[in-house]
């Protein structure tokens, strides 16, 4: 199972701009946000009934005084309908490093 949060109203030009997400809470019922759940080679768009995505921390990681990535840490929870089933996800957590190696602009 893979869960993806799509934030279509936030389009940073470079990964360093991700630090603006620090201490930000997104209401997942906002139509600009989507939760995609992939299972068994099928991707479903969850119909979010309530929920939030919290970026507790967004900080630069420096090595030898040079920025190498932005670390995003936070929490998520939501109630949704997907694949004709109701689901509740609580106490979700993420910690991810974003750098020039895994940041892309389409």
N, C-alpha and C positions, 0 to 999 in steps of 0.2 A: 504494500500500500504506500502510495506517495501522496502527500498533501501539498498543494501549491496555493499561496496567497497572491492574487493578482491585484496590484495597486495601480490602476490606470491613470490616476490623477497626480502621480508622483513620478517624474521622468528625469532623474538626475543625469547630467552630461558626463560625469565621471564618478568613479566609486568614492572618492573623497567627500563628495556631497552627501553621502549617506549619513554623515554625522548629524545632519539636520533632523533626523528622526529621533534623536535622543529625547527621552522622556515624553514620547508621543503615544496617544491612544487612538486607534482607529475603530470606528463603529462599523462592524462588518455588514450591517444592514444597508449601508450606503451603496447605491447602485454602481459607484465607481470602483467598488471592491468585489472580487470574486474569490470563492474558495473552490478549488478544483481538487477532486479526489480521483486518483487513478488506481484501479484494481484489475488484475487479470487482463492487461492490455486494453482496458476501456477507461476513458476519462469521463467523469460526471461533474457537472456544475451543481454545487450544493445550493439549495434554496434556503438562504440564511433567515431564520426566524428571529434570532437575537445573538449577540456575541461581540467580542472585541479582540483586537490584536494590539498588544502593548509592547512598544519598544522601550524597555526599561533603561537600556544603555546602548549608545552608539558612540564608539570611541576609536580614535586612531591608534594603531599599533606601530610604534617606531622601533627600528633596529639600527643602531649606530647613527641615531638622529635622522634617519631617513624613513619616511612613511612607507610601509610595506602592505598594509591592509587596514580595513575598517572592521571592527568586531561589532556585530549586532547581537544583542541578548534581550530576551523578553519572554512574554507569556501569551497564550491565546486560549480562548474558550468560545464555544458557540453551540447553539441548538439549530438543527437544520433538517431538511428533507433532501435525500439524494437516493437515487436508484429506487424510488418509491418507498423508502424507509425513513423513519425519523431516527435521528442520532443526536446524542449529546456528547460533546467533547469538553472535558474540563481539566484544568491543571496542566495544559500543554505548555511546553517550554522549548525554547530554541536558543542556540549559541552558534553563530556562523561567522566565518571570516570571509570578507569580500576583498579581492585585489584585482589587479589588471589581468590576472590569469582567468578569473571567472566572472568578470563584469562585462556585459555586452549591451550594446545599443542597437536596436533593429531599426 
